[in-house]
Amino acid sequence: MSLIHITRFSTTLQEHLKASVILPDVLPNKPLSTIWLLHGLGENGTCWERFTSIENLAMQYQVAVIMPNVNRSFYMDEANGLPYWTYLTEEFMPEIRHMFPLSTSREQNFVVGNSMGGFGALKLAFSHPEWFSAVAALSPAVDLRDIIPIMSDISRVFGPKLPESYLEDLALAAPKEQLQAMQWYRSIGDHDFMRVANDNFTSFMNSLDINETYSVTPGDHDWFFWDDEIKKVFAWLPLQANN
């Protein structure tokens, strides 16, 4: 596989941002199935390269993996900062498709993320269910109150008052039939400090009548858990492994 590190100037953010891309060494004569892989708080896209077997998995399944960097933005247009959501959805994703042979078909696009990136993956899926056929949220931050103790700058992103049901409101505003057409996977470690919020979120997801797999297995909020989980995600996605 080819591992490519990109630094590009964003006209939306007016700064240079990095991104990582994994591609097959020999490109097929058709657009590539693509996994948009989102990072967590205090991290960037390179953490997936450093702490998991993501490159070997991409090789096994011959898919493109795109790992953007959105700093500490929670995939939001920050209340007192920069418009990272606009950057991701209106600039980065279209531009990266111009640079590389990525499929635009929803059947060949999947969004995956951990922690803050799990929040981002759910936000993308609820906001644009027409873009993706599957979403996997690993240890996602589904209740923003869980983040307060570990994010001193949370008001910069969300303003003085945290939204109480941000993801739920997005989901309820989305076309229900499009949400039901997607495959959903969400997982949490049994010792994760976000476990209770994710257990509670399951009731809401069930109320949408969507096809979600919710998995609770031994683990904590760390890369040991996410390395195990990303292997499960690749096996769960509608991809063909090259044995």
C-alpha positions in Angstrom: 0.0 0.0 0.0 1.0 3.6 -0.5 0.9 5.9 2.5 0.7 9.5 1.5 0.9 12.5 3.9 -0.6 15.7 2.4 -0.2 19.3 3.6 -2.6 21.6 1.8 -3.8 25.1 2.3 -7.5 25.4 3.2 -9.2 28.4 1.8 -12.0 27.8 4.3 -9.8 27.9 7.3 -7.0 30.0 5.9 -4.3 27.7 7.2 -2.3 24.7 6.2 -3.7 21.3 7.4 -2.4 17.8 7.1 -4.2 14.6 6.0 -3.1 11.0 5.5 -4.2 8.8 2.7 -3.7 5.0 2.2 -4.1 3.7 -1.4 -3.3 0.5 -3.2 0.1 0.5 -4.9 -1.6 -0.6 -8.1 -4.7 1.4 -8.7 -7.7 -0.4 -10.3 -9.4 0.8 -13.5 -12.4 1.9 -11.4 -13.0 4.2 -8.5 -11.9 2.9 -5.1 -14.2 2.0 -2.2 -13.3 4.6 0.5 -13.3 4.7 4.3 -13.3 8.1 5.8 -11.5 7.5 9.1 -11.9 10.2 11.7 -9.6 10.9 14.7 -10.3 11.6 18.3 -9.8 14.6 20.6 -6.1 15.6 21.0 -5.1 13.4 18.1 -4.8 13.6 14.3 -5.1 11.2 11.4 -1.6 9.8 11.9 -2.7 8.2 15.2 -4.6 5.6 13.2 -1.4 4.8 11.4 0.7 4.7 14.5 -1.5 2.7 16.9 -3.5 0.3 14.7 -3.1 -2.1 11.8 -5.0 0.1 9.5 -2.5 -0.1 6.6 -2.5 -3.9 6.6 -6.3 -3.9 6.7 -6.4 -1.5 3.8 -4.1 -3.8 1.9 -6.2 -6.9 2.7 -9.4 -5.2 1.5 -7.8 -3.0 -1.2 -9.7 0.1 -0.2 -8.7 3.8 0.1 -8.5 5.2 3.6 -8.7 8.9 4.1 -7.7 10.4 7.5 -8.3 14.1 7.7 -7.2 16.4 10.5 -9.6 18.7 12.2 -7.7 19.5 15.4 -9.9 19.9 18.5 -13.0 21.0 16.7 -15.3 18.1 17.4 -16.1 18.2 13.6 -18.0 21.5 14.2 -18.0 25.0 12.9 -16.6 26.3 16.2 -18.7 28.9 18.1 -15.5 30.9 18.8 -13.1 29.5 16.3 -12.9 28.1 12.8 -15.5 26.4 10.5 -14.0 22.9 10.5 -17.3 21.2 9.6 -17.6 23.4 6.5 -14.0 22.7 5.7 -14.5 18.9 6.0 -17.7 18.6 4.0 -17.5 21.4 1.5 -13.8 21.6 0.8 -11.7 18.7 2.0 -13.9 15.8 0.9 -14.6 17.2 -2.6 -11.0 18.2 -3.2 -9.5 14.9 -2.1 -11.8 13.2 -4.6 -10.3 15.4 -7.3 -6.8 14.3 -6.2 -7.4 10.6 -6.0 -9.6 8.0 -7.8 -12.2 7.7 -5.0 -15.7 6.5 -5.6 -18.6 8.9 -5.1 -21.2 6.1 -4.9 -22.8 5.8 -1.5 -22.5 2.0 -1.7 -18.7 2.4 -1.7 -18.3 5.1 0.9 -18.1 4.3 4.7 -17.4 6.6 7.6 -15.6 5.4 10.8 -14.3 7.2 13.8 -13.2 6.9 17.5 -14.2 9.0 20.5 -14.5 12.5 19.1 -14.2 10.9 15.7 -17.1 8.6 16.6 -19.2 11.7 17.3 -18.0 13.0 13.9 -18.9 9.8 12.1 -22.4 9.8 13.6 -22.8 13.5 12.7 -21.7 12.9 9.1 -24.0 9.9 8.8 -27.0 11.7 10.3 -26.3 14.9 8.3 -25.6 13.2 5.0 -27.0 9.7 5.0 -27.1 9.9 1.2 -23.3 9.9 1.1 -22.6 6.6 3.0 -23.9 3.0 3.1 -22.3 2.2 6.5 -21.1 4.0 9.6 -19.0 2.7 12.5 -18.6 4.7 15.7 -16.1 3.3 18.2 -16.4 4.6 21.7 -18.3 7.7 20.4 -18.9 10.8 22.5 -22.7 10.7 22.3 -23.3 12.8 25.4 -21.2 15.9 25.3 -21.4 16.2 29.1 -18.9 13.3 29.3 -16.3 15.6 27.5 -16.4 18.4 30.0 -13.7 17.0 32.4 -11.2 16.3 29.6 -11.8 19.3 27.3 -11.0 22.7 29.0 -11.7 24.5 25.7 -15.1 23.0 25.1 -16.9 26.4 25.1 -14.7 27.5 22.2 -16.3 24.8 20.1 -19.8 24.7 21.4 -20.3 28.1 23.0 -21.4 28.8 26.6 -24.2 26.2 26.6 -23.7 22.6 25.5 -26.4 21.2 23.2 -28.3 18.5 25.2 -29.3 16.3 22.3 -27.1 17.3 19.3 -26.9 13.9 17.6 -30.5 13.0 18.3 -31.7 16.3 16.8 -29.7 15.6 13.6 -31.0 12.1 13.3 -34.6 13.2 13.8 -34.2 15.8 11.1 -32.8 13.3 8.6 -34.9 11.3 6.1 -35.8 8.2 8.1 -35.7 5.9 5.0 -32.2 7.0 4.2 -31.0 6.2 7.8 -32.7 2.8 7.6 -30.9 2.1 4.3 -27.6 2.3 6.0 -25.7 -0.2 8.2 -24.7 1.0 11.6 -22.1 -0.3 14.0 -21.3 1.2 17.5 -19.0 -0.3 20.1 -17.8 0.6 23.6 -15.4 -1.0 26.1 -17.0 -2.3 29.3 -14.7 0.0 31.4 -15.1 3.0 29.2 -16.2 6.2 31.0 -18.6 6.8 28.1 -20.3 3.4 28.6 -23.4 4.6 30.4 -24.1 7.3 27.7 -23.7 4.8 24.9 -25.9 2.2 26.6 -28.6 4.9 26.9 -28.1 6.0 23.3 -29.0 2.5 22.2 -32.7 3.2 23.1 -32.7 6.2 20.8 -31.1 4.3 18.0 -33.6 1.5 18.3 -36.5 4.1 18.2 -35.3 5.0 14.6 -35.9 1.4 13.5 -32.4 1.3 11.9 -30.1 -1.7 11.5 -27.5 -1.1 14.2 -25.1 -3.5 15.8 -24.2 -2.3 19.3 -21.2 -4.2 20.8 -20.0 -4.0 24.4 -16.7 -5.9 25.0 -13.9 -5.9 27.5 -11.8 -2.7 27.1 -11.3 0.9 27.9 -11.1 4.2 26.1 -7.8 3.6 24.4 -5.9 2.4 21.3 -5.8 -1.2 22.5 -9.6 -1.3 22.2 -9.7 0.6 19.0 -7.0 -1.5 17.3 -9.2 -4.6 18.0 -12.3 -2.8 16.9 -11.0 -1.6 13.6 -10.3 -5.2 12.6 -13.9 -6.1 13.4 -15.2 -3.1 11.4 -13.4 -4.1 8.3 -14.8 -7.6 8.6 -18.3 -6.1 9.1 -18.2 -3.7 6.2 -19.5 -4.9 2.8 -15.9 -5.4 1.5 -14.2 -8.4 -0.1 -11.0 -9.5 1.6 -8.1 -10.7 -0.5 -7.0 -13.9 1.1 
